[in-house]
Amino acid sequence: MEKQLETYEAKKMLEFINRAGICLLAIIFLIVAFTKATQAQSSSAIRANQGRLGLLTATTSGTYVEIGADIARALDNRSNFRIVPYLSSGAIQNLNDLMTYRDADIALVNADTLMNFRVRNPNDPRIAKLSYLAKVYGSELHLIVSRDSDIRTISDLADRKVAIGQNGSGTWLTSQLVMRALGVQANIIPMPNDVALEALKDGKIDATFFLTGKPSAIFQRIRSDEGLTLIGIPFNQALSGVYKAAEFTPEDYPGLVTDKFVPTISVDVILAVYGRYPVGSNEYKLRSNFVRQLRANMAPLQFPPNHPKWKQFSFSEEVPGWDKAEATMQVLSDSAENTAAGPSIADLMKQGFE
């Protein structure tokens, strides 16, 4: 009886050991499979982020957002690039985020933003780390009033209620700088552009500024029977160096321009970067590849459905107050050398003709 009991207990023990062994093997298999899957996922994530570039644009509408979308559409999945546009309140926030936000690699910034930052923070060491990859376009300052009002020039804005865009936007900064340069003291009201346009129609404000690249879809939709008009902003010596003379025509805005043209000013919009990286570093290579790919896709970017402002894009144009990024200069230098390596017209002529 005791032997039978011992045999039974031994069998049970063997069964337990076998089951435990099977469970242990199953656990080991699951751990190995999970580890491989995690490693594969991590490798995939690493590869995906190697070509990721965060691009700061603006609010949900406007030329910044359209340009950012055009870049993402043109470069995504080319040379392993993934352009990730981020929304913001505009140029001033973009400059601040570019210097502090980890995922901000490139930012659309108005050229006067750095001048304003430098004046207010002359000893900030971060200024020396800022540069630009290219000038993208000129952004025009729109000044809209009611056609029935007695405001005929920008000087007439004195003591009037004038919307200047939301805090931190390019409109907010440029409109104030321009009014100061022209000696205009208005009752300024920070207000988002879409809200300001409705407030103007309702008579709650007297005028509104809007800095954006023409033609703006928002203003193209305005009909002549809505009673709004653009008034001129004169260009003078005080505005030179940072701003340029520009104009609006009836072709730009049929519902807002009735004369041959309306004068205004424009400010350069650039692709800004932060940080000076040594040649050969991963950051430098990423920027250089971005410049090369953007340059390679410039021809299709200048046609619909992309924004018309792409026709103003320039890698070579100098922007006052800004240093050009070394990555851009290197790409342009390489391109010039490759071009120079070919035969000249004179050399081709020497070969004669049949």
VOGU-3710 file (C-alpha; in Angstrom, 3 decimals, decimal comma):
1> mekqletyea> 0,000/0,000/0,000  2,820/2,383/0,942  4,691/1,529/-2,286  1,591/2,266/-4,355  1,242/5,625/-2,569  4,878/6,486/-3,226  4,507/5,528/-6,888  1,386/7,692/-7,188  3,110/10,684/-5,555  6,129/10,226/-7,833
11> kkmlefinra> 3,902/10,247/-10,910  2,168/13,404/-9,685  5,523/15,047/-9,081  6,699/14,159/-12,593  3,475/15,536/-14,067  3,944/18,783/-12,094  7,550/19,083/-13,244  6,546/18,496/-16,858  3,779/21,074/-16,676  6,049/23,564/-14,964
21> gicllaiifl> 8,674/22,970/-17,613  6,177/23,527/-20,399  4,928/26,728/-18,730  8,483/27,917/-18,245  9,301/27,267/-21,904  6,145/29,092/-22,934  7,088/32,068/-20,777  10,613/32,104/-22,221  9,170/31,955/-25,748  6,823/34,874/-25,049
31> ivaftkatqa> 9,661/36,933/-23,540  11,886/36,295/-26,554  9,056/37,100/-28,985  8,142/40,263/-27,103  11,781/41,362/-26,982  12,204/40,851/-30,738  8,967/42,684/-31,476  9,989/45,561/-29,192  13,422/45,745/-30,808  11,868/45,723/-34,281
41> qsssairanq> 9,408/48,431/-33,251  12,202/50,499/-31,702  14,329/50,141/-34,836  11,386/51,184/-36,982  10,726/54,182/-34,730  14,380/55,172/-34,847  14,448/54,977/-38,649  11,234/56,987/-38,909  12,540/59,739/-36,619  15,902/59,999/-38,355
51> grlglltatt> 14,230/61,886/-41,205  11,665/63,762/-39,094  11,745/67,551/-39,234  9,382/69,673/-37,168  8,236/72,792/-39,066  6,600/75,657/-37,148  3,902/77,429/-39,175  1,030/79,530/-37,762  -2,662/79,348/-36,900  -5,150/77,234/-38,824
61> sgtyveigad> -5,249/79,607/-41,814  -2,928/81,934/-43,694  0,084/81,668/-45,974  2,386/80,159/-43,315  0,101/77,145/-42,978  -0,268/76,725/-46,751  3,504/76,918/-47,306  4,095/74,392/-44,527  1,566/72,006/-46,069  3,195/72,430/-49,492
71> iaraldnrsn> 6,626/71,513/-48,080  5,265/68,474/-46,264  3,432/67,274/-49,364  6,471/67,773/-51,608  9,105/66,166/-49,377  7,290/63,445/-47,430  8,670/59,980/-48,237  11,483/61,460/-50,346  14,939/60,496/-49,065  13,241/59,219/-45,886
81> frivpylssg> 11,993/62,699/-44,967  8,935/63,250/-42,819  7,976/66,920/-42,438  5,722/67,507/-39,429  4,069/70,974/-39,482  3,135/72,468/-36,097  0,546/75,193/-35,564  1,352/78,303/-33,523  0,179/81,854/-32,923  2,688/83,167/-35,452
91> aiqnlndlmt> 6,141/84,597/-36,070  7,128/85,690/-32,549  6,075/82,406/-30,958  7,835/80,540/-33,771  11,130/82,278/-33,000  10,813/81,569/-29,276  9,800/77,942/-29,850  12,630/77,447/-32,341  15,129/78,351/-29,607  13,509/76,249/-26,875
101> yrdadialvn> 11,184/73,528/-28,216  12,963/70,209/-28,747  10,896/69,130/-31,762  11,156/72,500/-33,551  13,788/72,076/-36,283  12,713/74,755/-38,770  10,395/77,744/-38,424  8,665/80,119/-40,778  9,601/83,529/-39,376  9,226/87,123/-40,530
111> adtlmnfrvr> 12,593/88,833/-40,910  11,655/91,726/-38,598  11,047/89,301/-35,723  14,762/88,803/-35,072  15,417/92,550/-35,189  12,743/93,062/-32,548  14,190/90,252/-30,411  17,743/91,605/-30,781  16,717/95,124/-29,733  14,932/93,808/-26,668
121> npndpriakl> 17,552/91,184/-25,761  20,900/92,520/-27,055  23,028/90,241/-24,862  21,120/87,007/-25,410  23,731/84,416/-26,564  21,073/82,514/-28,531  21,007/85,217/-31,200  24,360/83,995/-32,542  22,887/80,520/-33,068  20,084/81,701/-35,364
131> sylakvygse> 20,374/81,538/-39,151  18,157/80,999/-42,191  18,041/78,377/-44,919  16,198/80,420/-47,536  13,929/83,359/-48,178  10,486/81,936/-48,929  8,384/84,940/-49,953  7,403/88,504/-49,130  4,425/88,923/-46,807  2,308/92,017/-47,499
141> lhlivsrdsd> 0,698/94,179/-44,835  -3,037/94,560/-45,512  -4,931/97,494/-43,977  -8,694/97,204/-44,390  -11,386/99,736/-43,507  -15,042/100,291/-44,281  -15,546/101,990/-47,638  -18,057/104,374/-46,013  -15,636/105,550/-43,323  -13,661/108,794/-43,457
151> irtisdladr> -10,363/106,908/-43,182  -8,469/107,506/-46,414  -4,824/107,200/-45,316  -2,950/105,412/-42,562  -2,549/108,782/-40,796  -6,321/108,843/-40,320  -5,993/105,901/-37,899  -4,988/108,284/-35,104  -7,112/107,557/-32,011  -9,211/105,013/-33,960
161> kvaigqngsg> -9,922/101,442/-32,864  -7,529/99,308/-34,883  -7,132/95,518/-34,694  -3,501/94,371/-34,926  -3,790/90,576/-34,883  -3,391/88,289/-31,899  -0,491/88,617/-29,482  2,690/86,999/-30,767  1,690/87,063/-34,417  3,564/88,710/-37,271
171> twltsqlvmr> 0,631/91,069/-37,803  0,810/92,147/-34,151  4,503/93,063/-34,442  4,743/94,511/-37,960  1,605/96,661/-37,768  2,853/98,338/-34,573  6,353/98,901/-35,949  4,976/100,398/-39,164  2,593/102,740/-37,338  5,409/103,926/-35,065
181> algvqaniip> 7,694/104,501/-38,060  4,965/106,594/-39,708  4,074/108,478/-36,526  0,557/107,045/-36,155  -0,905/106,608/-32,661  -4,037/104,475/-32,817  -6,135/102,753/-30,179  -4,722/99,279/-30,880  -6,662/96,130/-30,048  -5,031/92,663/-30,192
191> mpndvaleal> -7,543/90,427/-31,959  -7,367/87,306/-34,186  -7,656/88,208/-37,847  -10,887/86,327/-38,556  -12,563/87,879/-35,518  -11,287/91,328/-36,500  -12,752/91,078/-39,981  -16,210/90,351/-38,588  -15,812/93,140/-36,010  -14,982/95,554/-38,835
201> kdgkidatff> -18,080/94,545/-40,767  -20,189/95,037/-37,613  -18,724/98,494/-36,983  -17,087/97,506/-33,683  -13,643/98,587/-34,880  -12,476/101,145/-37,445  -9,726/99,217/-39,214  -7,788/95,978/-39,150  -4,272/94,975/-40,148  -3,436/91,568/-41,548
211> ltgkpsaifq> 0,084/90,496/-42,530  -0,061/87,649/-45,025  1,152/86,744/-48,488  -1,070/87,888/-51,318  -3,335/86,729/-52,682  -4,996/85,694/-49,428  -8,003/83,434/-49,880  -9,770/85,208/-47,010  -9,698/88,542/-48,831  -10,267/87,110/-52,292
221> rirsdegltl> -13,673/85,934/-51,076  -14,726/89,467/-50,076  -17,237/90,908/-52,559  -17,376/94,569/-53,529  -20,927/94,834/-52,124  -19,614/94,010/-48,614  -18,430/97,603/-48,298  -14,751/97,046/-47,411  -11,615/98,438/-49,027  -7,827/98,358/-48,751
231> igipfnqals> -6,046/101,651/-48,039  -2,432/102,440/-48,809  0,629/102,188/-46,588  3,385/104,504/-47,853  6,986/103,315/-47,959  9,573/105,729/-46,565  13,185/105,809/-45,394  12,258/104,776/-41,855  10,921/101,476/-43,195  13,832/100,684/-45,500
241> gvykaaeftp> 16,368/98,012/-44,608  13,749/95,669/-43,158  10,666/96,278/-45,280  10,144/96,631/-49,024  7,665/98,529/-51,162  4,797/96,397/-52,477  1,302/96,849/-53,895  -2,142/95,319/-54,305  -4,004/95,299/-57,620  -7,599/94,531/-58,652
251> edypglvtdk> -6,299/91,172/-59,918  -5,243/90,345/-56,336  -8,507/91,424/-54,690  -11,359/92,421/-57,042  -13,663/93,202/-54,117  -11,176/95,393/-52,215  -9,166/97,334/-54,827  -10,858/99,781/-57,186  -7,803/101,838/-58,239  -4,947/100,647/-60,451
261> fvptisvdvi> -3,006/99,693/-57,346  -2,820/100,259/-53,579  0,699/100,748/-52,130  1,838/98,784/-49,107  4,958/97,254/-47,572  6,179/93,679/-47,350  8,533/91,784/-45,063  10,597/88,739/-45,990  9,467/85,378/-44,629  12,313/82,930/-44,089
271> lavygrypvg> 12,986/79,336/-43,114  14,851/79,866/-39,844  16,962/77,317/-37,952  18,640/77,328/-34,550  22,034/75,886/-33,633  25,424/75,885/-35,361  26,470/72,287/-35,983  29,833/71,040/-37,281  30,079/69,700/-40,823  29,511/65,952/-40,793
281> sneyklrsnf> 27,266/65,913/-37,723  23,847/64,272/-37,992  22,124/67,629/-37,533  24,193/69,229/-40,287  23,515/66,328/-42,662  19,786/66,528/-41,973  19,700/70,232/-42,803  21,819/69,783/-45,917  19,588/66,970/-47,157  16,517/69,106/-46,501
291> vrqlranmap> 17,986/71,965/-48,554  18,929/69,587/-51,382  15,503/67,988/-51,489  13,702/71,324/-51,318  15,903/72,621/-54,124  15,266/69,497/-56,202  11,500/69,952/-55,817  11,432/73,698/-56,427  10,089/73,469/-59,985  6,906/71,506/-59,104
301> lqfppnhpkw> 6,399/73,620/-55,971  5,945/76,695/-58,159  2,801/75,321/-59,787  -0,726/74,570/-58,498  -1,967/73,285/-56,158  0,887/74,982/-54,294  0,752/78,607/-53,153  1,647/81,269/-55,783  4,219/82,718/-53,352  6,609/79,875/-54,211
311> kqfsfseevp> 7,591/81,913/-57,266  9,380/84,315/-54,871  11,438/81,595/-53,177  15,209/82,077/-53,148  18,168/80,256/-51,595  20,621/82,911/-52,771  18,851/86,135/-51,746  20,352/87,857/-48,715  18,063/88,819/-45,825  19,228/91,875/-43,797
321> gwdkaeatmq> 19,916/91,101/-40,148  20,145/87,346/-40,666  23,081/84,987/-41,297  22,641/82,375/-43,989  22,940/78,802/-42,682  26,161/76,970/-43,518  24,153/74,030/-44,840  22,600/76,243/-47,529  25,912/77,827/-48,475  27,495/74,381/-48,811
331> vlsdsaenta> 24,727/73,071/-51,058  24,886/76,183/-53,253  28,683/75,914/-53,414  28,510/72,256/-54,445  25,948/73,103/-57,114  28,095/75,947/-58,469  31,136/73,666/-58,686  29,149/71,018/-60,544  27,843/73,623/-62,962  31,293/75,111/-63,477
341> agpsiadlmk> 32,725/71,673/-64,221  30,852/71,512/-67,544  32,017/73,112/-70,804  31,337/76,808/-71,322  29,494/78,247/-74,325  32,856/79,384/-75,703  34,213/75,836/-75,418  31,173/74,477/-77,218  31,616/77,020/-80,033  35,215/75,946/-80,513
351> qgfe> 33,968/72,465/-81,369  32,516/73,887/-84,570  29,244/73,033/-86,294  28,270/70,537/-88,952
//
